[in-house]
Amino acid sequence: MTVVYALVLAMLTTAAMLTLWRLLQGPTTLDRIAALDVFVVLIVAAAAVYAAIYSDGSNIPLLAAVALIALVGSATAARLVERWERHR
């Protein structure tokens, strides 16, 4: 089972590096907002893998709360950017 955890963490790390590249190189603000949302989801997924490795389910509600806050925050930011672009 440790091989599976190692593979999942390696894939999450690769995805995080690609997401950081998109965050830094994104041509528009909306690209950067989407990349930041994906990065938060990857952090939540890595924390869930940590909980699975150590059989510790005490932080699952915290992970759900962080994911929901990230979703609401990115949707709000995207909406504000869209309005700002329209008024330009």
N, C-alpha and C positions, 0 to 999 in steps of 0.2 A: 504494500500500500504506500510505502514511502516513495516509491518510484513515481506513482501517480501524482502524489503531492508535489514532488520535485518538477515533474513535467508541467503541471498546472501553474506553479509559481514561475517557471521559465517562460511560459506563454504569456502570463500576466505581465512579467517584466518587459518582454518584447513589445507587447501592446502598449505599455506605459511609455516606453521610449518613443514609439511611433506617435503616440498621442502628444507627448511633449514637443516633438518636432512640429506637429501640426499647430500646437498652441503658439509656438514661437514664430513659425513661418506662415501662419494662416493669412491669406490676403485680405480677408474682411473680418470685421468684429464678430459677425455671426459664426464664422469658422472657429474663432478663438473661444467663443462661448460654448459651442458644441464640444470642442476638444476638452474644455475644462469640466464639462458635465461627464464626459466619458472617463476622464481621469479620476473623478470622484467615485464613479461606479467601479473602476478598477481597484481603487483603494478599499472600497467596501468588499469587493470579491476577495481580495488578498486577506483581509481581516476574517472573512468567512472561512477561508482555507486554514488560517491559523486556528480558528475555533474548532475546525474539524480535526486538525492534527492533534490538538491537545484535549479533545473531547470536552471542550468548555463552551457550553451554550449560554453562558450568562450575559454575553454581550450581543446577542442576536437582536433584542429590541433596540439597542443603540445603533446597530447597523441599519435597521429599518428606518429609524428616525433620520439618520444622516442621509440615506438615499432619498427619502421624501423631501428633506430640506433642499438637497441639491437639485432635485427635479423642479420644485417650485421656484428656486432661485434662478435656474437657467431659463425656465419658461418666462419668468418676469423680465429678466435681462434681455432676452431675445425680443420680447414684445416692446420694450422700451427702445431698443436699437431700431426696430422696424419703424416705430413712430418717428424717431429722430431722423431716420433716413428719408421718410416721406416729407417731413417739414423742411428739409434742406433745400 
